[in-house]
Amino acid sequence: MNGVMAVETQVVEACERLIDLGVWPRRKIDYRGWLDNFDRPDRPLAVHMLSRFTYLSNELVDQLFRAAFQGLSNDIAISAKPKDRSDAWRQFCQTAIIVPVMGERPNPSDSGWGFARKARQLLAIPEDRLKDPEQAAATLAEGSIAPIVFVDDFVGSGDQFLRTWNRKYNTPKGLASFSTLIPNGAACYCNVLATAYGVDRIRAYAPNVAIASGNVVPRDHNFAAAGSAMWPRGMAMKGFRLVRKIGQSLGYLKTDGSLRDWRGYHRLGLGIAMEDSTPDANLPLFFEESNGWRPLVRRV
């Protein structure tokens, strides 16, 4: 028992240092309250989950987004002669159309809009190059050959991008989607963080779209994956049962990969959050607030 308590003390002290350093915002993360949700026998598993939880501050999000966008320069460089590569990249940044990825019901609060603004603030993209999907589709329909760069924060299942890619928009030439307006996929998708699962789905359904991510979350980050780092060695089955029990007690009774699946959207079972967003692909026990449960991260 002393060893278990020592591990918990170490993890809690590490969390406290992250808050003291300003890496974690105290108002958004309640690790002590979240641990107190668990009964004593389950607490060591909760401590291990906490130690594996990934949280990105706004500063780190900005760094990853900048790195992802600048990573596009590798593709630009390949298509230009060595002496012309700097000019080609500068031309790309000045002419690219930046398009936010939109949710199922597009609205101004979609995270993609925030990253379109970041493209202007962090990367000096001209403001007139920021367009919503319908404006961008109309520009393409009128004959523009400008490169299209979709932007967003997190790619979980890839659904939001694929909906943006395949949704039909009003253009001067009638209804059209990016998948038909850019038949050869001369487009890029720039994001902060992506799951390997989401990247694979986008490559399957939009194979010619170049994907640039600040970091890619491997499949073994999923709580149910073989060898998942979310659990101590030999404890995966016990952890699986614990997550299922708690998820169902919080009202997540589905097993179909929907938003009410106790494993998270598309059964991704993640433990990841950013300062301004907590993906639906997380295990609900990290963010749910019903039935007296204290969330680790708050979604608002």
N, C-alpha and C positions, 0 to 999 in steps of 0.2 A: 504493500500500500504506500509506503514511503516513496518508492520509486515512481509510482503513478502520480503522487502529489508533486514530486519534484519536476516531472515532465510538465504538468499543468502550470506550475509556477514559472517555469522557463518560457512556456508559450505565452502566458499572460504578460509577463515582463517584456517579451519581444513586441507584443501588441502595444503595450504602453509606450515603448520607445518610439514606435512608428507614429503614434499620436503626438508625442512630445516633439518629434522632428518635423511635424506638419505633413507627413506623408499620408496619414489617415486623418480624416476630419472627425473629431469626436462626435459631432452632432449627427453623423450618418452611420457610424458603426458602434454597435453596442455588444461587444464581445463578452463582457461579464454577464449582462442580462441574458444573452443567448445561451451561454453555458448553463445558467441557472434553470433553463427549461428542462434539462435532462436529469433523470434519476441517477443516483450514485453509480449503479452498475454500468450505465450507458455513457457516463461522463468521459471516460478515457477515449471512447470513439469520437465523441464530440470534440474533445481537445485536438485529436489528430486531424479531424475535418477542418477545424479552425486553422491549424498550422499549415494546411495545404490550400486554404482559400486565397484566391488571387484578387487583389484590389488595386486598381490603377487610379492614381490621382490625376487631376486635370493637367498638371505639368507633364506627367509621363504620357498621358494621352496625346498631348500636343507633340511631344518628341517622336512618338511612334507614328503619328499621322504624317509628320514632316518626312520621316525616314521612308515611309511607304510611298509617298508621292515622289520623292527624289529617286526612289528605286526605279521608277518608270524611265529614268534617264538611260538605264542600261539598254532597254529596248530601242530607244531613240538613237543611241550611239551606234548600235549594230547596223542601223539602216543608213548611216552617214559615213563619209570618209573621215579618217582620223582628224584631219585639219579642219573639218567642218562640224565636228560634233558639238562644240560649245554653241555655235550659232544655231544648230538644229534644235538643241534643247531650249535655247532662249526663244526661238520661234514657236516651239511647241507650247511653252508657258504663256506666250502672248496670244495665241490663237485658239487654244483648247477651250471647249465649252464644258463648264463644270456643272454637273447635274446631281441634285440630291436624290438619294434612293428614298422612296416614299412607302409608307405602310399601306395596308389593305384599303383604308379609307384616308387618302392623302390629306394632310392638314399642315399648317405652318409650324406646329410643334414637333413634327417628325425630326428625328436626330440628324437626318441627312442635311437639313437646312443649316444646322449649326456647323457642319463640316464644310459646307459650301462657303460659309463665312470665314471659317478657319483658312480655307485656301486663299482667300483674299488677305487675311491678317498675317498669316504665317509665311505665305509663299509669294506674296505680292502679285497674285493673279488679278488682272484688271476686273473691276466690279462688273463691267458690261459683259464679261464672259460667264457670269453666274446666271443660269437660267433654270426655271422649273422644267419638269419633264415635257409638258405640253409645248412650252416655248422652244425647247431644244428639238423636239420632234418636228415642229413647224419649220424651224431653220433648216433641218436636214431635208425636209420635203421640198423646200424651195431651191435645193441644189447645193447647199453648203457641204464642203468636204473637210470641215474643221474636225480635229480629233475630239471625241467625246470621252470625258472622264466622270464616271459616277463616283460619288463619295458617300461615306457613312462611317459610323463608329464600329459596330460589331456585326459580324456575319456568323449566325448560329446555324440555322438550317439552310440559309440561302434563299428562303421564300420571298423576302421583301425585294431582293434584287431581281429575282426571276419574274415577280409580278410587275415591277417597274419596266423590265425589259420587254415583257409580252403584252402589257396593257395597251389598248388602242386609244390613241389621242386624236383630237381634232386638229387637222392640218389644212393648209390651203388646197391640198390635193385629196382631201377626204380623210377618213379614219385610217390610222396607220400606227404600227408599233415599231419600237427600236429594232426588234428582230427582223422586220421586213425593210426598214429604212437603212439598216446597216447589215446587209446580208452576209458580208464577209467578216462581220464582227470586228470592225476597225474601231474598237472601243476599249476602255480600261475601267477597272473597278478598283478604287483606292480606299482602303479601310484601315482602321487601327488594329483590330484583332479579328481573327477568323478561325473557326474550327476547321480541322481537316475534313470533317464530314460536309460542312457547307461548301468548302472549296471544291470538293469532288462533285457535289451536286451541280454547282454552277458550270463546272467544266463539262459535265455530261449534257446539260441542256443549253448551254451557250458556249460551245467549245472554243470559239475564236476570241472570246473576251479575255484580255490580259488582266490577271488579278495581282494586285500589289498590296500586301498586308504588312503592317508593322510587326506582327508576330502571328504565328499559326499555332493553335492549341491542338496538340496531338490527340488521337482517338483514345489513348489510355487515360486521359484526364477524366473521362466519364466514370462515375462512381461504380458502374457495373462492369467496366472493361476488365479483361483478364490482366492481373497485375496492376490494377489501378493504384495510383499513389495516394488516393484519398483514404486508404485504409492501411493499418499496420499489417505486416506479413501474416497470413493465415487468418485474418479477421474479415475478409471480404464478405462472406456469407452472413455473418452476424451483422455487419454494417448494412448490407442489402435489406435484411429483415427490419432493422431499425428505421431506415429511411422510408420503407413502405408503411410501417406502422404509423409513423409520425405524419407522413404525407396524407394518408387516409384520414387520420384524426383531424387534420386541418381542412378536410373537405375535398381533397384531390383524389377522386375515386376512379378516374378513368385509366385505361391502359392502352389507349389508342394513339398516343403521341400528341394529343390535343393540348390546349392550354390548361386543362384540368387533369392532366396526367400527373401522378405523384412523382414521376421521374423527370418532369420538366418537358417543355415543348420538343417534339420529335424524339422524346426519350433521351435527350442529350445528357441529363444528369450532371450539370456543371456546377462549379463553385467559383464564379467569376463576377466581378462588378467593377464599374467605373464610377467616378465621382458623380456623374450626371445620369447614369443609367444602370439598371440591373436587369439583365436579359431574362426573358421568359424561359430560356433554355436551362436556367439554374434549377437545382432542386428547390421545391417550394419552401422547405424548412429553413432556407437561408433568408427568405424575404417575407413570408406570410405573417400576418398580424392577427388572424382570427383566433377565437377560442382561448384568448389570454396568452397566446404564444408571442414571445418577444423576438423580433427578427434580428438577425445579425446585421443586415443592411436595410435601410429604409429606401423605398422606391420614390419617395417624394421629398 
